[in-house]
């Protein structure tokens, strides 16, 4: 029995902390990092096997790869950037989509059972990469003056409110944008994993307490949450890449 009187091991922030698996030169390597490395390996290996020796008449693996590639290309990149401007960004967006999706899906894989993107450092790095690309493209396409107009929403027709609008747009684009881009993915995966842990632990706890009907309800909720999480995991990968394409589209377009 714990101090709360019932002995229920409630999940919390400790559910997202892992002991180091190894320490090399003062650098601690844990389970989350291992899953991230495996994710990288899976994405590289899959697309290498699928397209390394592409054939006119594709095999099963190439067909699956082409379906995934074409989904991101047509449903996200082309819809946002257009075919002409977007084609060069397709490889990056495809890699980003599948990397995030697999990081998310670890949450429901036995033994792994943890979404890598629920650790905010990973979404923050991905959002920072997108932000750097957006800033670089804006400078390259429009120059310094054009960049300033793009990120501040400069429009002299706004009159007296122009300084306020420019301040808000500048703050939003350069500071808030990468933060919200990362947090949207992190928060969904964090909350989803916490709910899964809650119902899973509750099922086992209630079963050991001989509260069979309640344990059954909790187990059904666990299964339902797994199904829902599978949907959310794919949606969050889609949304992250869609926003990345939207930001790049803004960099390539004239100032808004």
MOMO-V194336 format. One record per residue. N is the residue number from 1. RES is the residue in three letters. PSI is psi in whole degrees, 0 to 359 (999 if undefined). OMEGA is omega as a letter, one per 30 degrees, with the letter a starting at -180 (NA if undefined). Layout:
# MOMO-V194336
n: {N | N}
res: {RES | RES}
psi: {PSI | PSI}
omega: {OMEGA | OMEGA}
This chain:
# MOMO-V194336
n: {1 | 2 | 3 | 4 | 5 | 6 | 7 | 8 | 9 | 10 | 11 | 12 | 13 | 14 | 15 | 16 | 17 | 18 | 19 | 20 | 21 | 22 | 23 | 24 | 25 | 26 | 27 | 28 | 29 | 30 | 31 | 32 | 33 | 34 | 35 | 36 | 37 | 38 | 39 | 40 | 41 | 42 | 43 | 44 | 45 | 46 | 47 | 48 | 49 | 50 | 51 | 52 | 53 | 54 | 55 | 56 | 57 | 58 | 59 | 60 | 61 | 62 | 63 | 64 | 65 | 66 | 67 | 68 | 69 | 70 | 71 | 72 | 73 | 74 | 75 | 76 | 77 | 78 | 79 | 80 | 81 | 82 | 83 | 84 | 85 | 86 | 87 | 88 | 89 | 90 | 91 | 92 | 93 | 94 | 95 | 96 | 97 | 98 | 99 | 100 | 101 | 102 | 103 | 104 | 105 | 106 | 107 | 108 | 109 | 110 | 111 | 112 | 113 | 114 | 115 | 116 | 117 | 118 | 119 | 120 | 121 | 122 | 123 | 124 | 125 | 126 | 127 | 128 | 129 | 130 | 131 | 132 | 133 | 134 | 135 | 136 | 137 | 138 | 139 | 140 | 141 | 142 | 143 | 144 | 145 | 146 | 147 | 148 | 149 | 150 | 151 | 152 | 153 | 154 | 155 | 156 | 157 | 158 | 159 | 160 | 161 | 162 | 163 | 164 | 165 | 166 | 167 | 168 | 169 | 170 | 171 | 172 | 173 | 174 | 175 | 176 | 177 | 178 | 179 | 180 | 181 | 182 | 183 | 184 | 185 | 186 | 187 | 188 | 189 | 190 | 191 | 192 | 193 | 194 | 195 | 196 | 197 | 198 | 199 | 200 | 201 | 202 | 203 | 204 | 205 | 206 | 207 | 208 | 209 | 210 | 211 | 212 | 213 | 214 | 215 | 216 | 217 | 218 | 219 | 220 | 221 | 222 | 223 | 224 | 225 | 226 | 227 | 228 | 229 | 230 | 231 | 232 | 233 | 234 | 235 | 236 | 237 | 238 | 239 | 240 | 241 | 242 | 243 | 244 | 245 | 246 | 247 | 248 | 249 | 250 | 251 | 252 | 253 | 254 | 255 | 256}
res: {UNK | UNK | UNK | UNK | UNK | UNK | UNK | UNK | UNK | UNK | UNK | UNK | UNK | UNK | UNK | UNK | UNK | UNK | UNK | UNK | UNK | UNK | UNK | UNK | UNK | UNK | UNK | UNK | UNK | UNK | UNK | UNK | UNK | UNK | UNK | UNK | UNK | UNK | UNK | UNK | UNK | UNK | UNK | UNK | UNK | UNK | UNK | UNK | UNK | UNK | UNK | UNK | UNK | UNK | UNK | UNK | UNK | UNK | UNK | UNK | UNK | UNK | UNK | UNK | UNK | UNK | UNK | UNK | UNK | UNK | UNK | UNK | UNK | UNK | UNK | UNK | UNK | UNK | UNK | UNK | UNK | UNK | UNK | UNK | UNK | UNK | UNK | UNK | UNK | UNK | UNK | UNK | UNK | UNK | UNK | UNK | UNK | UNK | UNK | UNK | UNK | UNK | UNK | UNK | UNK | UNK | UNK | UNK | UNK | UNK | UNK | UNK | UNK | UNK | UNK | UNK | UNK | UNK | UNK | UNK | UNK | UNK | UNK | UNK | UNK | UNK | UNK | UNK | UNK | UNK | UNK | UNK | UNK | UNK | UNK | UNK | UNK | UNK | UNK | UNK | UNK | UNK | UNK | UNK | UNK | UNK | UNK | UNK | UNK | UNK | UNK | UNK | UNK | UNK | UNK | UNK | UNK | UNK | UNK | UNK | UNK | UNK | UNK | UNK | UNK | UNK | UNK | UNK | UNK | UNK | UNK | UNK | UNK | UNK | UNK | UNK | UNK | UNK | UNK | UNK | UNK | UNK | UNK | UNK | UNK | UNK | UNK | UNK | UNK | UNK | UNK | UNK | UNK | UNK | UNK | UNK | UNK | UNK | UNK | UNK | UNK | UNK | UNK | UNK | UNK | UNK | UNK | UNK | UNK | UNK | UNK | UNK | UNK | UNK | UNK | UNK | UNK | UNK | UNK | UNK | UNK | UNK | UNK | UNK | UNK | UNK | UNK | UNK | UNK | UNK | UNK | UNK | UNK | UNK | UNK | UNK | UNK | UNK | UNK | UNK | UNK | UNK | UNK | UNK | UNK | UNK | UNK | UNK | UNK | UNK | UNK | UNK | UNK | UNK | UNK | UNK}
psi: {136 | 180 | 339 | 358 | 347 | 345 | 6 | 120 | 78 | 134 | 156 | 206 | 332 | 340 | 349 | 9 | 135 | 142 | 147 | 137 | 333 | 156 | 119 | 114 | 35 | 355 | 122 | 129 | 121 | 186 | 319 | 318 | 322 | 316 | 322 | 319 | 319 | 319 | 313 | 314 | 320 | 316 | 313 | 315 | 315 | 310 | 333 | 316 | 324 | 322 | 0 | 321 | 64 | 142 | 156 | 318 | 100 | 147 | 184 | 315 | 319 | 324 | 318 | 316 | 317 | 323 | 315 | 316 | 315 | 327 | 311 | 318 | 310 | 318 | 338 | 299 | 307 | 322 | 331 | 312 | 345 | 160 | 317 | 309 | 328 | 338 | 320 | 339 | 357 | 311 | 317 | 315 | 324 | 314 | 317 | 315 | 309 | 330 | 313 | 317 | 314 | 323 | 321 | 318 | 345 | 338 | 328 | 11 | 125 | 146 | 317 | 293 | 45 | 125 | 120 | 324 | 0 | 355 | 114 | 338 | 324 | 309 | 325 | 319 | 317 | 318 | 324 | 322 | 314 | 319 | 317 | 319 | 316 | 313 | 315 | 316 | 321 | 316 | 315 | 318 | 322 | 350 | 182 | 313 | 315 | 323 | 315 | 316 | 322 | 314 | 346 | 354 | 36 | 125 | 103 | 343 | 348 | 342 | 227 | 334 | 358 | 313 | 319 | 315 | 318 | 320 | 314 | 315 | 319 | 312 | 317 | 314 | 319 | 335 | 311 | 322 | 306 | 328 | 310 | 327 | 318 | 315 | 327 | 315 | 312 | 311 | 320 | 317 | 324 | 310 | 319 | 317 | 321 | 319 | 319 | 316 | 319 | 307 | 326 | 312 | 320 | 321 | 313 | 318 | 314 | 325 | 318 | 342 | 6 | 27 | 70 | 311 | 317 | 322 | 322 | 317 | 317 | 323 | 318 | 319 | 325 | 314 | 317 | 320 | 324 | 315 | 317 | 320 | 323 | 321 | 313 | 321 | 316 | 319 | 319 | 324 | 318 | 313 | 319 | 314 | 322 | 316 | 322 | 316 | 321 | 319 | 318 | 321 | 321 | 327 | 326 | 336 | 170 | 160 | 143 | 999}
omega: {l | a | a | l | a | l | a | a | a | l | l | a | l | l | a | l | a | l | l | l | l | l | a | l | a | a | a | a | a | a | a | l | l | l | l | l | l | l | l | l | a | a | a | a | a | a | l | l | a | a | a | l | a | a | l | l | a | l | a | a | l | l | l | l | l | l | l | l | a | l | a | a | a | a | a | a | a | a | a | a | a | a | a | a | a | a | a | a | a | a | l | a | l | l | a | a | a | l | l | a | a | l | l | a | l | a | a | l | l | a | l | l | l | l | a | a | l | l | a | a | a | l | a | l | l | l | l | l | l | a | l | l | l | l | a | l | a | l | a | a | a | a | a | a | l | l | l | l | a | a | a | a | a | l | a | l | l | l | a | a | a | l | l | l | a | l | a | a | l | l | a | a | a | a | a | a | a | l | a | l | a | a | l | l | a | a | l | l | l | a | a | l | l | l | l | l | a | a | l | l | l | l | a | a | a | l | l | l | l | l | a | a | l | l | l | l | a | l | l | l | l | l | l | l | l | l | l | a | l | l | a | a | l | a | a | l | l | a | a | a | l | l | l | l | l | l | l | l | l | l | a | a | l | a | a | NA}
